Amino acid sequence: MISMSDTVIKAEHLSKKYIINHQKGGGYVALRDVITAGAKNLAKKIASPFLVSGATATEEFFALKDVSFEIKQGDRVGIIGRNGAGKSTLLKILSRITEPTIGRVEITGQVASLLEVGTGFHPELTGRENIYLNGAILGMGRKEIKRKFDEIVDFSEVEKFLDTPVKHYSSGMYVRLAFSVAAHLEPEILIVDEVLAVGDAQFQKKCLGKMGEVGKEGRTVLFVSHNMAAVQSLCDRAYLLDHGQVACSGPTGDVITTYMQGIAETSEIPLTDRADRKGDGRVRLTSISIDSGSDGSPVRCSDSMRIKIGYKAEHGLSGVSVLIGIYDQFSRPLFFLDTRTVGWSPESLPPVGVITCITSAVNITPGPCNVNVAVSLGAVLADHIKHACPLEIAPDDFYGTGKLPDRQLALCLLRQNWQAAALCDVKDSKLEENKK
């Protein structure tokens, strides 16, 4: 046994099992579009005559499987992985929200968790009252909360709405106040999930700075995020989860590199063979290709893009909308291409076809990118695939000077026109203008 003297979190052989029920044979016939998720009991009674077979099969699903690790005091640890890898399940176990099926966790010190928007908040209470309530849940005394109260409010930037019930807050306001409480009441261990993605970019930067301060003060930070740049800047160590298991661990840069290599391999798989997709399946994306809009060559810094998306469905389509997200290698968003924002809304499309999007010049520095693509019918997601295809922006002489742009300096490129004039010339020109 390793001494727990400087180990604040020790997980041994953690597994979390869920039982999934599957209906055997047949499905809903006439009522599938009528039955709502909010009326499950009623739905079962209505739907039961229309089911071919009432038999139910069960499947064991391990969200986590035999996970072991140790985290020392003062460590700033990133936990990364794809959706469904087990990241949130692990944090819920560490936060004592759920119990592991197998294994045990030893935690030394006070834990503050921010896993969901408004965790620990009561919707009917005001922001002021929730600060005291949430602080008490975290184990703080009233005097300690009062001493930190002004700092919490100032950081959250919701002072104007402090005496408003939080049920009227936006998701961003929820996050501001919840994070501020969790970070300012001096927990020994701070656990933060991807919830920060709800806030605006400026507040995210502010939160990352605060978590950095917490780590430098000798407290422990666990951070889950799909933003690899944020993980890289905040964390000194990282764990990569894959299908509920620890795929690798070590210095953050090395783990991120392994993660990105896995993404690159996934993006090479044809869309027809991809199982990691979301949506109701009324439309299926079958192919995607990206080249320069001019001659079909690889996309360079100054080129436009031509994106072709193949699809198929059982019937002709109406109300189609398409969204393409393009990110850099650290999952920072570069562009969102959305048919709704430009008003492209065809009345009907054939059941099998190709949708093409042509952009203006990309004006971004050379390097690898990730591409997500989704298609919806009306307001309902039909198909969504992350890392749908590889995209490498090739270098070119963007400025015509023989110097190639470097992504380490910046992500975006701008055409520039520089001028200079003697100060006396500027003054003379202003005098002439005044005389007129």
C-alpha atoms as one frame of an Amber mdcrd trajectory, in Angstrom:
protein
   0.000   0.000   0.000   1.261   3.476  -0.916   1.169   6.040   1.860  -1.788
   8.429   1.706   0.248  11.246   3.282   0.225  13.353   0.092  -2.359  11.385
  -1.906  -5.731  13.128  -1.792  -7.632  10.851  -4.194  -7.025   7.138  -4.575
  -9.267   5.017  -6.803  -8.942   1.256  -6.818 -10.530  -0.927  -9.536 -13.556
   1.340 -10.055 -16.353  -0.062 -12.193 -19.845   1.303 -12.742 -22.407  -1.005
 -14.323 -25.815  -0.086 -15.690 -28.572  -2.424 -16.856 -30.071  -1.469 -20.230
 -33.446  -2.879 -21.263 -34.195  -3.702 -24.890 -37.642  -4.477 -26.290 -37.584
  -7.668 -28.341 -39.410  -7.847 -31.621 -41.428  -5.150 -33.316 -41.801  -1.571
 -32.262 -44.304   1.236 -32.031 -46.642   1.493 -34.977 -49.072   4.415 -35.181
 -48.254   6.161 -31.920 -44.453   6.677 -32.063 -44.811  10.380 -32.848 -47.585
  10.938 -30.283 -46.110   9.411 -27.146 -43.910  11.877 -25.250 -40.984  11.168
 -22.976 -42.675  13.064 -20.142 -45.551  10.545 -19.922 -43.719   7.237 -19.704
 -46.343   5.318 -17.742 -49.157   6.478 -19.965 -47.047   5.733 -23.032 -46.552
   2.138 -21.956 -50.302   1.604 -21.543 -51.111   3.181 -24.884 -48.299   1.508
 -26.789 -48.578  -2.014 -25.399 -51.302  -3.202 -27.822 -49.148  -2.106 -30.731
 -46.047  -4.041 -29.738 -45.410  -7.282 -31.573 -43.737  -8.812 -28.555 -43.614
  -7.699 -24.939 -40.453  -9.614 -24.197 -37.588  -7.572 -22.783 -33.883  -8.342
 -23.003 -31.329  -6.813 -20.659 -27.764  -5.803 -21.365 -24.983  -4.956 -18.953
 -23.204  -1.729 -19.810 -20.022  -0.655 -18.009 -19.626   3.129 -18.040 -16.383
   2.544 -16.115 -14.382  -0.667 -15.985 -11.478  -1.385 -13.614 -10.195   2.192
 -13.300  -7.357   2.813 -10.831  -5.282   5.955 -10.226  -3.822   8.254  -7.588
  -3.878  12.055  -7.452  -1.507  13.974  -5.203  -2.157  17.174  -3.319  -1.746
  20.206  -5.581  -2.056  18.214  -8.821  -3.950  19.847 -11.663  -5.357  16.890
 -13.587  -7.196  16.892 -16.888  -9.559  14.064 -17.760 -10.184  13.811 -21.478
 -11.869  11.440 -23.901 -14.697  11.228 -26.367 -18.376  11.455 -25.496 -19.404
   8.322 -23.637 -15.857   7.534 -22.499 -16.885   7.604 -18.812 -15.553  11.025
 -17.783 -18.727  12.359 -16.163 -19.466   9.017 -14.502 -16.013   9.079 -12.916
 -16.507  12.607 -11.589 -19.903  11.703 -10.146 -18.304   8.828  -8.237 -15.514
  11.090  -6.962 -18.141  13.660  -5.930 -20.144  11.005  -4.030 -23.167  11.576
  -6.284 -23.226   7.929  -7.323 -21.623   4.801  -5.912 -19.352   2.476  -7.887
 -20.602  -1.020  -8.636 -17.148  -2.407  -7.918 -14.084  -0.829  -6.325 -13.481
   1.946  -3.830 -12.342   5.561  -3.597 -10.423   7.216  -0.764 -10.586  11.026
  -0.661  -8.730  13.192   1.821  -9.981  16.752   2.018 -13.045  18.834   1.256
 -14.481  18.486  -2.265 -16.355  21.132  -4.255 -17.930  19.908  -7.492 -19.401
  21.746 -10.444 -20.770  19.019 -12.696 -24.036  20.460 -13.981 -25.544  23.902
 -14.380 -26.939  24.973 -11.005 -25.720  21.939  -9.065 -26.878  22.380  -5.465
 -29.063  25.400  -6.267 -32.737  25.703  -5.305 -34.686  27.328  -8.162 -37.148
  29.150  -5.888 -34.417  30.821  -3.817 -32.606  33.988  -4.846 -28.989  34.112
  -5.899 -28.091  35.544  -2.485 -29.869  32.749  -0.640 -28.331  30.103  -2.878
 -24.832  31.334  -2.111 -25.441  30.542   1.561 -27.278  27.295   0.764 -24.594
  26.044  -1.621 -21.833  27.096   0.760 -23.511  25.146   3.565 -23.792  22.080
   1.302 -20.051  22.376   0.698 -19.520  22.337   4.477 -18.777  26.033   5.057
 -19.940  27.970   8.101 -22.091  31.092   7.798 -19.248  33.369   8.936 -16.881
  31.974   6.327 -19.456  32.401   3.581 -20.156  35.970   4.712 -16.430  36.766
   4.639 -16.191  35.559   1.017 -19.605  36.845  -0.084 -18.478  40.051  -1.826
 -15.710  38.231  -3.718 -18.175  35.589  -4.908 -20.675  38.169  -6.166 -17.998
  40.300  -7.812 -16.506  37.324  -9.667 -19.896  36.020 -10.811 -20.946  39.387
 -12.290 -24.614  38.782 -11.375 -24.927  41.445  -8.661 -27.823  43.115 -10.482
 -29.874  39.877 -10.221 -28.689  38.772  -6.791 -32.154  39.044  -5.204 -33.930
  37.371  -8.131 -34.956  33.678  -7.843 -32.416  31.647  -9.794 -35.199  29.912
 -11.760 -35.227  33.106 -13.822 -31.465  32.954 -14.502 -30.088  32.005 -17.885
 -27.824  28.940 -18.049 -24.832  31.290 -18.323 -25.829  33.147 -15.138 -26.273
  29.809 -13.353 -22.754  28.803 -14.313 -21.270  32.150 -13.246 -22.737  31.965
  -9.760 -22.257  28.208  -9.254 -18.597  28.294 -10.296 -17.930  31.403  -8.213
 -19.300  29.757  -5.067 -17.401  26.508  -5.658 -14.085  28.243  -6.376 -14.142
  30.913  -3.659 -15.046  28.800  -0.640 -11.518  27.351  -0.618 -12.154  23.641
  -1.190  -9.129  21.398  -0.972 -10.285  19.579  -4.123 -12.124  21.344  -6.957
 -13.870  19.166  -9.575 -15.149  20.885 -12.717 -16.907  19.217 -15.648 -17.533
  20.535 -19.174 -20.289  22.746 -17.710 -18.057  25.806 -18.209 -18.731  25.523
 -21.933 -22.126  27.107 -21.238 -20.520  30.427 -20.258 -19.230  33.039 -22.681
 -15.598  33.039 -23.846 -14.550  35.866 -21.527 -15.995  34.155 -18.466 -14.442
  30.815 -19.450 -11.061  32.542 -19.542 -11.776  34.059 -16.129 -12.694  30.640
 -14.704  -9.564  29.018 -16.102  -7.502  31.759 -14.470  -9.223  31.129 -11.142
  -8.624  27.374 -11.385  -4.980  28.114 -12.125  -4.798  30.192  -8.946  -6.442
  27.388  -6.972  -3.803  24.938  -8.232  -0.923  27.287  -7.394  -2.257  27.601
  -3.843  -1.609  23.885  -3.360  -5.184  22.739  -3.820  -6.136  19.962  -6.225
  -8.056  20.513  -9.453  -9.775  17.890 -11.645 -10.907  19.306 -14.948 -12.943
  17.603 -17.681 -13.117  19.392 -21.012 -13.173  18.850 -24.772 -11.183  22.074
 -25.119  -7.667  20.697 -25.413  -6.118  24.174 -25.323  -7.727  24.805 -21.923
  -6.585  21.409 -20.603  -3.078  22.034 -21.932  -2.807  25.455 -20.262  -4.327
  24.468 -16.914  -3.276  20.888 -16.208   0.162  19.375 -15.655  -1.084  15.779
 -15.874  -3.937  14.100 -17.720  -5.841  10.837 -18.022  -7.360   9.638 -21.293
 -10.515   7.559 -20.892 -11.733   5.291 -23.663 -14.817   3.053 -23.336 -14.718
   3.356 -19.558 -11.046   2.476 -19.142  -7.828   4.462 -18.695  -6.192   4.338
 -22.123  -3.129   6.307 -21.016  -1.924   8.834 -18.447   1.051  11.118 -18.029
   2.156  14.656 -18.913  -0.733  16.585 -20.445   0.952  17.213 -23.800   1.701
  13.516 -24.341  -1.839  12.429 -23.439  -3.414  15.046 -25.718  -1.177  13.876
 -28.572  -2.386  10.294 -28.082  -5.996  11.493 -27.986  -5.611  13.503 -31.192
  -3.988  10.553 -32.968  -7.033   8.452 -32.097  -9.340  11.133 -33.469  -7.346
  11.273 -36.699  -7.698   7.503 -37.093 -11.460   7.715 -36.469 -11.910  10.471
 -39.054 -10.439   8.139 -41.705 -13.312   5.648 -41.246 -16.028   5.964 -43.947
 -19.203   7.599 -42.610 -21.268   4.562 -43.593 -19.235   2.481 -41.115 -19.368
   4.943 -38.216 -21.306   3.710 -35.185 -20.538   6.718 -32.944 -23.346   8.904
 -34.280 -26.397  10.564 -32.778 -29.868  11.326 -34.121 -33.146   9.613 -34.877
 -31.835   8.110 -38.132 -34.416   9.526 -40.554 -31.431  10.805 -42.556 -28.009
   9.189 -42.657 -24.848  11.003 -43.730 -22.967   8.723 -46.127 -19.904  10.726
 -47.210 -18.059  14.002 -46.769 -15.211  15.522 -48.759 -13.446  18.868 -48.527
 -11.243  20.518 -51.128 -10.479  23.992 -52.418 -13.402  25.589 -54.170 -11.343
  26.467 -57.242  -9.620  23.399 -58.663 -10.317  20.548 -56.229  -6.828  20.593
 -54.685  -6.126  20.445 -50.908  -7.201  23.587 -49.045  -4.472  26.187 -48.525
  -4.483  29.228 -46.229  -5.837  31.587 -48.904  -8.250  29.116 -50.563 -11.989
  28.809 -50.289 -13.469  25.457 -49.255 -15.888  23.213 -51.094 -17.608  20.749
 -48.770 -19.688  17.939 -50.267 -21.964  15.923 -47.979 -23.669  12.763 -49.211
 -26.893  11.597 -47.551 -29.686   9.080 -47.902 -33.167   8.644 -46.476 -36.182
   6.420 -47.084 -38.311   9.266 -48.429 -37.985  12.732 -49.892 -36.990  15.376
 -47.353 -38.328  18.756 -46.269 -37.272  21.163 -43.528 -33.619  20.147 -43.861
 -30.886  22.102 -42.071 -27.170  21.308 -42.029 -24.486  22.401 -39.555 -20.742
  21.985 -40.072 -18.291  22.813 -37.286 -14.585  23.188 -38.041 -12.104  23.167
 -35.152  -8.348  23.352 -34.768  -6.304  20.446 -33.395  -7.091  21.525 -29.812
 -10.859  21.546 -30.466 -11.070  25.337 -30.498 -13.854  26.439 -32.861 -12.759
  28.101 -36.107 -15.952  28.219 -38.193 -19.603  27.243 -37.979 -21.346  26.815
 -41.306 -25.107  26.753 -40.753 -27.781  26.681 -43.453 -30.193  28.466 -41.114
 -27.975  31.511 -40.614 -27.786  32.160 -44.375 -31.440  31.323 -45.027 -30.852
  28.261 -47.217 -33.990  26.192 -46.786 -35.022  24.070 -49.782 -38.697  23.106
 -49.901 -37.806  19.509 -50.726 -34.818  17.265 -51.367 -34.637  13.826 -53.014
 -34.151  10.799 -50.707 -30.549  10.318 -51.916 -28.276  13.181 -52.855 -25.359
  15.497 -52.162 -25.419  18.864 -50.380 -22.566  21.241 -51.237 -21.292  24.263
 -49.313 -18.748  26.673 -50.835 -17.070  29.194 -48.515 -14.992  32.306 -48.988
 -11.227  32.165 -48.305 -10.498  30.422 -44.997  -7.620  32.723 -43.972  -6.338
  30.415 -41.223  -2.827  29.235 -40.542  -1.699  25.812 -41.797  -2.237  22.732
 -39.668  -4.680  19.923 -38.822  -8.382  20.559 -38.193 -11.393  18.560 -37.019
 -14.762  18.575 -38.770 -18.156  17.830 -37.184 -21.301  17.568 -39.305 -24.991
  17.325 -38.428 -28.288  17.271 -40.302 -31.714  18.018 -38.809 -35.295  17.771
 -40.013 -37.202  20.659 -38.527 -35.994  20.999 -34.951 -35.099  17.300 -34.561
 -31.550  16.005 -34.993 -31.438  13.261 -37.636 -27.702  12.488 -37.766 -24.597
  13.917 -36.110 -21.021  12.707 -36.533 -18.020  14.195 -34.754 -14.608  14.113
 -36.457 -16.326  13.216 -39.707 -13.300  13.674 -41.959  -9.657  14.769 -41.854
  -8.830  18.326 -42.904  -5.287  19.631 -43.193  -4.853  23.288 -44.127  -1.820
  23.394 -46.407   0.694  26.259 -46.173   1.047  28.851 -48.887   2.674  32.229
 -49.408  -0.359  34.096 -48.055   1.315  37.529 -47.969   3.436  37.073 -51.086
   6.658  37.634 -49.168   8.073  34.108 -49.237   7.376  33.687 -45.495   4.911
  30.939 -44.600   2.425  31.642 -41.768   2.872  29.742 -38.482  -0.037  28.430
 -36.355   2.063  28.740 -33.203   1.781  32.513 -33.563  -1.943  32.807 -34.379
  -4.929  30.930 -35.833  -6.224  33.553 -38.258  -4.695  35.556 -41.082  -5.618
  39.079 -42.235  -4.717  40.949 -45.361  -2.803  44.077 -44.360  -2.061  47.506
 -45.791   0.575  49.499 -43.916   1.259  53.211 -44.435   3.465  55.848 -42.867
   3.650  59.628 -43.046   5.776  62.309 -41.461   4.099  64.031 -38.537   4.367
  67.449 -40.239   2.561  66.064 -43.301  -0.282  64.894 -41.079  -0.560  68.314
 -39.432  -0.492  70.111 -42.799  -3.264  67.932 -44.166  -5.458  68.683 -41.126
  -4.824  72.459 -41.549  -5.912  72.261 -45.178  -9.077  70.419 -44.190  -9.871
  73.077 -41.524  -9.443  75.924 -44.074 -11.945  74.266 -46.348
